[in-house]
Amino acid sequence: MVLSRLRPRSGRKLTKQVCRVVLDHLEKEYGRELGDAWRTVRDILTSPACWQHAVLFNRFNYPFQLEKDLYLKRYHILLQGYFPYCPKSLICYISRIPGRIPSERHQFGKLKGYYLLNAASLLPVLALELQNGERILDMCAAPGGKSVALLQCAFPGYFHCNEYDTLRSRWLKQTLESFIPRPMANIIKVSELDGREIGDTQPEMFDKVVLVDAPCSNDRSWLFSSDIQKASCRLNQRRELPLMQIELLSCFQYFLLDLRVLEFGYNIPGGFHFGISFRRSAIKALRPGGSLVYSTCTLSKAENIDVINQILNSHSNIIPVDMKEIASAWSHEFTFAPSGQEYGLLVLPDKGKAWGPMFVAKLKKSAP
């Protein structure tokens, strides 16, 4: 790869218009919840020219030439040496200067050398502390970046990647084909199961479970909604989420919420199963002593710490894991909300650290 390919992209993505309906709604909610910090977060989220993209290397097809080019562009390796669990096999480069290198195209039979992502997306991966030989469940796996990152950390004994939606499941499969060598297919299972059923069909089968709750309010994407009517519909549904989450968590029933927007903003025909069903299933699928990481890409208190509080109040065998050490170790690369996050970490987009939003909480299942 030559240096000319590393120039920041310009054009359409930098000329997107902020949706005033969404911004006005977030101004009221996050201005109240985040206080003065919201001003900086708002400025970053509404300015795509400030956004940064991390470059996750694929250890199964290491891009040596790209690494040399990134060094010349003053990129540096993210996180290594700052936290006890940060595998040397996980190599991710970032730059303080906003920009993005081109994505690689999918070519059948050829592994890609790198994956572009928001660096905060690696926090739930590292929080899981995956070890060789463990059985792991990724309940909402598409588009596949999280699964690819997990496989950079260790060689699991069994890796179940689930994605309920058929179109997104195809995307997931293509991502795995692009990054993971064929011999590893023996330990990876891709399914399109209703996430509510996994806990019943595979109770206490997994050492680690990662759950990115879907749907969630993708603040970064929603701010640039091109359809005002759709944006207004999303916001109306969003207002109902806190009450519905509390009701779902309290009743322990299986419900279907007709909310057709996933965390990435894609329309899902027929709606998407949401609520306690996923969280209850995830807990049931986890073996005693196992760990569960819950993560969203929204700043919403109702979808983050309030959900964790409801889980803790409803499950006596679920214990929160203190993440203060993690926050301290990662503070040189990420800006975290200073308060109101008793059982998790909330990454706030900041100047020179335009990562997030990302909420991460880690829970452990004790013996009955």
Protein Blocks (a to p, Z undefined) as FASTA:
>chain_A
ZZklmpccehjklmcccdfklmmmmmmmmmmmnmmmlmmmmmmmmmmklpccdddddfkl
ccfklmmmmmmnopacehihpafblcfklccdddfbgcddddddddehiacfbdcddfkl
mmmmmmnopaehiacddfblbgolmmmmmmmmpccfbdcdddfblklmmmmmmmmmmmpc
fklmmmpccdfbdfklmmmmmghkbfbdcddddddddfklmmmcfblklmmmmmmmmmmm
mmmmmmmmmnopacddddfbdfkopacehiaaedjklmmmmmmmpcghiacddddfbfbf
klmmmmmmmmmmmmmkbccddfklmmmmmmmmpccdfehplnbccddddehiagcjdddd
ddddddZZ
